[in-house]
Amino acid sequence: MSAGPWWQAGQRLAILSALVDEQRGLIDHLEQPERVEHAGRIFWLGRLHGLAVVLTVSRIGKVSAAMTAATLIERFDAGAIVFTGVAGALADQVQVGDVVVAQDFLQHDLDVSPLFPRYEVPAYGRARFVCHEDLSAALRQAAQQALAGEFAQASVHQGLIVSGDRFVSGAGEVGALRQRLQQAGHAALAVEMEGAAVAQVCADHGLPYAAMRTVSDRADDSAHRDFAEFVSQVASRYAQAIVSRLLIGLGDPARHRR
Ligand code: SAH
C-alpha cells in the first residue's frame, strides 16, 4: 500500500469485529495490552505486528455498530477502521466459506420513499457509501494471501454489501430482498447487519474504512444453523489470519516507500 495523506506511520488502526469469537485470537497476540471500559464496551489498545491498534466488538445491528465506530474515532483516535465479520450470501457466485471485501455499502432496510428514492440516505443524496480504495485493496490482497494455503478452496470477491437490522434467514425473504435490490439497480454480494452504519460514520469523519465478511450462510432457511458452527470453526480463524497479513503489509516500511 502506498503511503498517502490518509495513512501516517504511528496512526492507530481500529479493528472492529462483529462477534467476540472473531476477536479472541487477535487479543491474545496484542503487545502492551491495555483494557479500557467505556460506555459498556471493552476496548483493547496495544500493538500488533508493530502497529498501534485498538480492538473492539461492534455488537449486532446498525445502532450498536455506529455507536462503536463513533467512539473509536472520537475517543480512541482511530486513524482508519477495518471491520471483520460474517455475512449471508446474496449473489449466486458467492459460496459459504468465501470472503467478500466490501467495495461499498447500502442499508437495505432504509426506505424514505416516496420522499426520497428507496435506500437513499436523506441529507447525503446517495444510497451507497464507498469504502477506501487503497485500504480495501490491501485488505483484499491480505485475504487472498491468507487463504492461499490452508483455505485455498475459498474465493475472495469484492463488491456491494448490504446491511439491515434483521438476520435474513428464509428462502422467501432472501429472494424478495434480492429482487428489491436488483429492481433498484443494486447487485449485492452479501447481507449483514453492521457494515453500512460504520461506512456512514466514517464518511462523516472522512476516515478510511475497509471491511471483509466471511460468508457463513446463504440467508435461507438453514442460515441460523450454519451460522453458529461456522463462526467458531472457520470465520474466527480467517479473520485472524487476514488481519495479521494486513497489519504486516501496512507496517512494512519497504512498502510505504513505493
Ligand atoms: N448468534 C449470534 C447472533 C448473530 S446475528 C449471537 O448470539 O451473538 C448475525 C451476525 O452475523 C450479525 O453480526 C450479522 O452482521 C452477520 N450475519 C451473518 N449472516 C447473516 C444473515 N443471513 N443476515 C444478516 N446478518 C448476518
Residues whose N, C-alpha, C, O or C-beta is under 5 A from the ligand:
A	BS01	SAH	A18 I60 V86 A87 G88 R166 F167 V168 V191 E192 M193 E194 A219 A223
